[in-house]
Amino acid sequence: MSVCDLATVRSILVIKLDEAGDFVMSTPFLRGLRAAAPQARILLAVREAVADLALTCPWVDGVIAPRPKEGGGIDFRGITPGGLKLFAECYRAGFDLALVPRYDFDRHGATTLAANSRARLVAGFSERVTPWKAEGNQGFDRAYGLALHPPPGRHEVEQNAALLEALGARPDLGPLELTLTAEDREQARRLLGSGEGRPLIAVAPGAASPRRMYPADQLAAVVSAVAATLDARVAVLGTADERPAAGVIAAALPGRTIDMTGATPLRVAAAVMAEAALAITMDSAPAHLAAAMGVPVAVFSCHPIGGDPNHFHAPERFRPWTGGREERALVLRPEAAVPPCTVSCLAAEAHCIGAIEPGEAARRILALVDATGGRVS
């Protein structure tokens, strides 16, 4: 039985204070929520780092970016025109519903914002769903009128669908989706140039932690082997921190590499992905951008085969979501954890991920291209 009637809800605050990849994986949830509550005013709270993606979201009425104030309190920044005003109106009246669609550890204050939103019902995931959430978010369940504890080891899209279902909505397990502007696509094409008719491979060597980054020399060997076989050029995406890795790849592919590191906002990076025939990424946001653009994507993961499926590195939870088209995503993983690691890699630097053999990785990526109909033709 549902805990509320979404057909009568007037205002909903969705609090998504996490990373860019997490936001992209929440797009089926937002789409399903809008379908279930077409009359509601839906406000979306995101971190400023994610605002570029959220700005064009078609399923919400406004976007805000809250951040802690020095000395206490929360500073709100409106992202969409009228977003901050709409939030203030709904806050004064009291939100009907505040939702925190984040399964794991809340490190950016989403639950605190939900608890102070004056919402009649706050819903999200229990602090007990993972050991690290139980430790780091102890006592957070007190903020929730509905604290879900769904089965572990499921994909984040599936967990968010469980939250929709608990609210009486139809679960949305469809594809990831991002809205790009004509300007985004034009900027991407301008950065890419003509390309002389060669197909494009988008490569994103970065991740939030070094253990999740395939060593640059090994990645360059994989990319050069794949690019040579497909007669492709390569665009390297990421922050300025990834420029050294881009340099290693460019040295392996002289004259065929476009270094875009530090030069593309998130939506433009997604637009570059949309122009690509193939994406090669780490377990990070670009993998989900590629999936949202419908691009076949190969992901290097540090999480070993047989590792804990509910771990925060587990591909069971974070592989690119392809809306049922599993052949469009490939996760490259170590055969086993490299000692002293066990259920996952916990090293400070690239460790277990380095055990992935470049020649075998290139072979499997080329098999991905064949299996997806040879988009690189």
Secondary structure, DSSP 8 states (H G I E B T S, - for coil): --SS-GGG--EEEEEE-S-HHHHHHTHHHHHHHHHH-TTSEEEEEE-GGGHHHHTT-TT-SEEEEEEE-TTSSEEEEE-STTHHHHHHHHHHH--SEEE----S---SSHHHHHHTTT-SEEEEE-TTSSHHHHHHTTTGGGG-SEEE---SS--HHHHHHHHHHHTT-------------HHHHHHHHHHH--GGG--EEEEE---SSGGGS--HHHHHHHHHHHHHHHT-EEEE-S-GGGHHHHHHHHHHSTTSEEE-TTS--HHHHHHHHHH-SEEEEESSHHHHHHHHTT--EEEE--S-TTS-TTSTT-HHHHS---TT-GGGEEEE--SS--TT--SS---SSS-GGGGS-HHHHHHHHHHHHHHTT-TT-
